[in-house]
Amino acid sequence: MKIPIFQVDAFTSDIFKGNPAAVCPLKEWLPDKMMQNIAMENNLSETAFFVEDNGIFYIRWFTPKAELDLAGHPTLATAHILLNEFQNDNKELTFKTKVGDTLKVTINENLYLMDFPSRPPKRINEIDLICEALGKKPLEFLAYRDLIAVFSNQDEILSINPDLEKLKKIDYPSIVVTSLGDNSDFVSRNFAPKLGIPEDPVTGSSHCELIPYWSKKINKKEMIALQISERGGKIYCTNKENRVLIGGKAVTFLRGEIDLTY
C-alpha cells in the first residue's frame, strides 16, 4: 500500500519558516497504531490524516507520541493541500473531528481562515514547578487545555530557556508563554515535551485560548500575533465570542509517498 504524503510550512509564505506539518490523504482510515507510527516516523510536531465523504473532510491529528483533540497548523496545511494539490475550488471547507466538532476553513486568496471554538482560559493558582522550569515567575497563570504563563514583555518570552524534563511533570499537554508584543498585539511560545515536541514552531490551537484572553485584555477583536520560536510564524486573529478565527498562509515543501508494502 502506498499513501501520498505532503509536507507544508504553515503560518508562513516562505519555506523553512512557520510550522511544518505532514498531510496524508486516505481513502479509508488506517489502524490507529499505523497512523501513530507514521507520525512518529515523520518526526514533525503533527501529521494530519483525512478521509473525504460527500464533501466533508474527516480529519485526525497525531504528534510523534499521541493523538490530539484539536490542531491548528496541520488543519491549515490540509486546506492548503486540498486547494493546491486536489484542485478543490470550494472556498469554504468543512472538517469533522474525531470528537464530532465541526471546523470551517475559508480561503481568501492566499490566506486560510480557520473557524475554531473559543476556549477562554481561567486563572489558576501559581505552580512553583512552572517557575522553576521556566526560570522566571509569570505575572499570572491561566489554563484551559494548555497551561498559559503570562509575562510582562516580549524580551522575557525570548529569553526563556526551559527545563524540559521539569515541564514534562506538569499535568498539561503544553505550556504556553505569552506577553504583549513589540511589533504585534501579542507574542507567544509553546513547549510540549510531554507530546514529543520540545518547542512547537507555531501553534494554531493554542490561539483558541490566547485570542479570547488578549482580546479582553487589550479590548480588540482583530489582532496580529507572532509566535516567536526560532522558525517563527504570523497568525491573524479574530475574536467572535464563542468562536475564533485563526488565519495564516502556507507553502508546500514536499510531495511524496509512503510505502507500506514491506
C-alpha positions as CSV (number, residue, x, y, z in Angstrom):
1,M,0.0,0.0,0.0
2,K,1.3,3.5,-0.9
3,I,-0.1,6.6,0.7
4,P,0.5,10.2,-0.7
5,I,2.3,12.5,1.7
6,F,2.8,16.2,1.6
7,Q,4.8,18.5,3.9
8,V,3.6,22.0,4.3
9,D,5.1,25.0,6.1
10,A,2.1,26.6,7.8
11,F,1.6,30.2,9.1
12,T,4.2,31.5,6.6
13,S,4.6,32.2,2.9
14,D,8.3,31.2,2.9
15,I,9.7,27.6,3.1
16,F,11.9,26.9,6.1
17,K,9.7,29.1,8.3
18,G,6.4,28.6,10.1
19,N,5.5,25.2,11.3
20,P,6.0,22.1,9.1
21,A,3.1,19.6,9.1
22,A,2.7,16.4,7.2
23,V,-0.6,15.7,5.4
24,C,-1.7,12.2,4.4
25,P,-4.9,11.8,2.3
26,L,-6.6,8.5,2.8
27,K,-9.3,6.5,1.0
28,E,-10.2,4.9,4.3
29,W,-8.9,5.0,7.8
30,L,-5.7,3.1,8.7
31,P,-5.4,1.4,12.1
32,D,-4.7,3.9,14.9
33,K,-1.3,2.3,15.6
34,M,-0.3,2.7,12.0
35,M,-1.2,6.4,11.9
36,Q,0.7,6.9,15.2
37,N,3.8,5.1,13.7
38,I,3.7,7.2,10.6
39,A,3.6,10.4,12.8
40,M,6.5,9.1,14.8
41,E,8.4,8.3,11.7
42,N,7.7,11.7,10.2
43,N,9.0,13.3,13.4
44,L,7.2,16.5,12.8
45,S,5.2,18.3,15.5
46,E,2.0,17.0,13.8
47,T,0.8,14.8,11.0
48,A,-2.8,15.2,9.7
49,F,-4.8,12.3,8.1
50,F,-8.1,12.9,6.4
51,V,-10.8,11.0,4.6
52,E,-13.4,12.7,2.3
53,D,-17.0,11.7,2.4
54,N,-19.7,13.7,0.4
55,G,-17.7,16.9,0.5
56,I,-16.9,16.7,4.2
57,F,-13.3,16.1,5.3
58,Y,-12.9,13.9,8.4
59,I,-9.6,14.8,10.0
60,R,-7.3,13.4,12.7
61,W,-4.0,14.7,14.1
62,F,-1.1,12.9,15.6
63,T,2.1,14.1,17.3
64,P,5.1,11.7,17.4
65,K,3.7,10.4,20.7
66,A,-0.1,11.0,20.9
67,E,-3.3,11.8,19.1
68,L,-4.7,15.4,19.6
69,D,-8.3,16.6,20.1
70,L,-7.6,19.8,18.1
71,A,-4.7,21.1,16.0
72,G,-4.4,24.3,14.0
73,H,-1.4,24.3,11.7
74,P,-2.0,20.8,10.3
75,T,-5.6,21.8,9.6
76,L,-4.4,24.9,7.7
77,A,-1.8,22.7,5.9
78,T,-4.6,20.2,4.9
79,A,-6.7,23.1,3.5
80,H,-3.7,24.2,1.5
81,I,-3.2,20.8,0.0
82,L,-6.8,20.4,-0.9
83,L,-6.7,23.7,-2.7
84,N,-3.4,23.3,-4.4
85,E,-2.9,19.5,-5.0
86,F,-6.5,18.3,-5.4
87,Q,-7.8,21.3,-7.3
88,N,-10.6,21.8,-4.8
89,D,-12.2,25.1,-5.8
90,N,-14.5,25.3,-2.9
91,K,-13.6,28.4,-0.9
92,E,-15.1,27.1,2.3
93,L,-14.0,23.6,3.5
94,T,-15.8,21.7,6.3
95,F,-13.8,19.4,8.6
96,K,-15.2,17.0,11.1
97,T,-13.0,15.9,14.1
98,K,-12.9,12.5,15.9
99,V,-14.9,14.0,18.8
100,G,-17.6,15.4,16.5
101,D,-16.6,19.1,16.3
102,T,-17.1,20.9,13.0
103,L,-14.3,23.2,11.8
104,K,-14.6,25.6,8.8
105,V,-11.7,26.9,6.8
106,T,-12.4,29.8,4.5
107,I,-9.9,30.5,1.7
108,N,-9.4,34.2,0.9
109,E,-6.8,34.5,-1.9
110,N,-3.7,33.1,-0.1
111,L,-5.0,33.4,3.4
112,Y,-6.6,30.5,5.2
113,L,-9.1,31.5,7.9
114,M,-9.9,28.7,10.4
115,D,-13.1,28.9,12.4
116,F,-12.3,27.2,15.6
117,P,-14.0,27.0,19.1
118,S,-13.1,29.7,21.6
119,R,-11.5,28.3,24.7
120,P,-11.2,31.2,27.2
121,P,-8.6,30.2,29.8
122,K,-9.3,30.6,33.5
123,R,-7.0,32.0,36.1
124,I,-5.4,29.3,38.3
125,N,-3.1,29.3,41.3
126,E,0.6,29.7,41.0
127,I,2.5,26.5,40.2
128,D,6.0,26.5,41.7
129,L,7.3,23.9,39.3
130,I,6.5,26.1,36.3
131,C,8.5,28.9,37.8
132,E,11.4,26.5,38.3
133,A,11.1,25.1,34.8
134,L,10.9,28.5,33.1
135,G,13.5,30.2,35.3
136,K,11.1,33.1,35.8
137,K,7.9,33.9,37.7
138,P,5.0,34.8,35.4
139,L,2.5,37.6,36.2
140,E,-0.3,35.2,36.1
141,F,-1.2,31.6,35.4
142,L,-4.2,30.5,33.2
143,A,-5.4,27.2,31.9
144,Y,-7.9,25.5,29.6
145,R,-6.4,22.6,27.6
146,D,-2.9,24.2,27.8
147,L,-1.3,26.0,30.7
148,I,-0.6,29.6,29.9
149,A,2.0,31.7,31.7
150,V,1.7,35.5,31.1
151,F,4.8,37.7,31.3
152,S,5.3,41.4,31.1
153,N,7.2,41.9,27.8
154,Q,8.5,40.2,24.7
155,D,12.1,40.2,25.8
156,E,11.2,37.9,28.7
157,I,9.5,35.5,26.3
158,L,12.5,35.4,24.0
159,S,14.9,34.8,26.9
160,I,13.1,31.7,28.3
161,N,15.2,28.5,28.1
162,P,13.0,26.0,29.9
163,D,14.0,22.8,31.7
164,L,12.1,20.4,29.5
165,E,12.3,17.5,32.0
166,K,10.6,19.6,34.6
167,L,7.9,20.7,32.1
168,K,7.1,17.0,31.4
169,K,6.0,16.7,35.0
170,I,3.3,19.4,34.6
171,D,-0.2,18.0,34.1
172,Y,-0.9,19.8,30.9
173,P,-0.1,18.8,27.3
174,S,1.7,22.0,26.5
175,I,3.0,25.1,28.3
176,V,2.4,28.4,26.5
177,V,4.3,31.6,27.5
178,T,2.9,34.9,26.2
179,S,3.1,38.7,26.5
180,L,2.2,41.8,24.7
181,G,4.3,42.2,21.5
182,D,6.7,44.9,20.4
183,N,5.6,44.8,16.7
184,S,2.3,42.8,17.1
185,D,-0.6,42.7,19.5
186,F,0.8,39.7,21.4
187,V,3.5,37.1,21.1
188,S,3.9,33.5,22.4
189,R,6.0,30.4,22.5
190,N,4.7,26.8,23.1
191,F,6.6,23.9,24.8
192,A,5.1,20.4,24.6
193,P,7.8,17.9,25.6
194,K,5.2,15.6,27.0
195,L,3.9,15.2,23.4
196,G,7.4,14.7,22.0
197,I,7.6,18.4,20.9
198,P,10.3,20.4,22.8
199,E,9.1,23.6,21.2
200,D,6.3,23.9,18.7
201,P,7.3,26.5,16.0
202,V,3.7,27.8,15.5
203,T,0.6,26.5,17.3
204,G,-2.8,27.3,15.9
205,S,-4.8,25.5,18.6
206,S,-3.3,27.4,21.5
207,H,-4.7,30.6,19.9
208,C,-8.2,29.3,20.7
209,E,-7.1,30.2,24.3
210,L,-4.8,33.2,23.6
211,I,-7.3,35.1,21.4
212,P,-10.1,35.4,23.9
213,Y,-7.6,36.3,26.7
214,W,-5.8,39.0,24.8
215,S,-8.9,40.3,23.1
216,K,-10.4,41.1,26.5
217,K,-7.1,42.3,27.9
218,I,-6.4,44.9,25.2
219,N,-10.0,45.4,24.1
220,K,-9.5,44.4,20.4
221,K,-11.5,42.0,18.3
222,E,-8.9,41.7,15.5
223,M,-5.3,41.2,16.3
224,I,-2.0,40.1,14.8
225,A,0.0,37.6,16.8
226,L,3.6,36.4,16.4
227,Q,4.9,33.0,17.7
228,I,8.5,33.9,18.3
229,S,10.1,30.5,18.0
230,E,13.3,30.0,16.0
231,R,11.3,29.4,12.8
232,G,8.6,32.0,13.7
233,G,5.1,32.5,12.4
234,K,2.4,35.1,11.9
235,I,-1.2,34.5,13.0
236,Y,-4.2,36.6,12.0
237,C,-6.7,36.6,14.9
238,T,-10.3,37.5,15.3
239,N,-12.4,37.1,18.4
240,K,-16.0,36.1,17.7
241,E,-17.3,35.4,21.2
242,N,-17.9,31.6,21.1
243,R,-15.6,31.1,18.1
244,V,-12.3,32.4,17.0
245,L,-10.8,33.0,13.5
246,I,-7.2,31.8,13.2
247,G,-5.6,32.9,9.9
248,G,-2.4,32.2,8.2
249,K,-0.6,31.5,4.9
250,A,1.1,28.2,3.8
251,V,3.6,26.9,1.3
252,T,4.2,23.3,0.1
253,F,7.7,22.0,0.8
254,L,7.5,18.3,-0.2
255,R,5.4,15.9,-2.3
256,G,5.9,12.1,-2.0
257,E,4.5,8.8,-0.9
258,I,4.7,6.4,2.0
259,D,5.4,2.8,1.0
260,L,3.7,0.4,3.4
261,T,4.1,-2.7,1.2
262,Y,7.1,-4.1,3.2
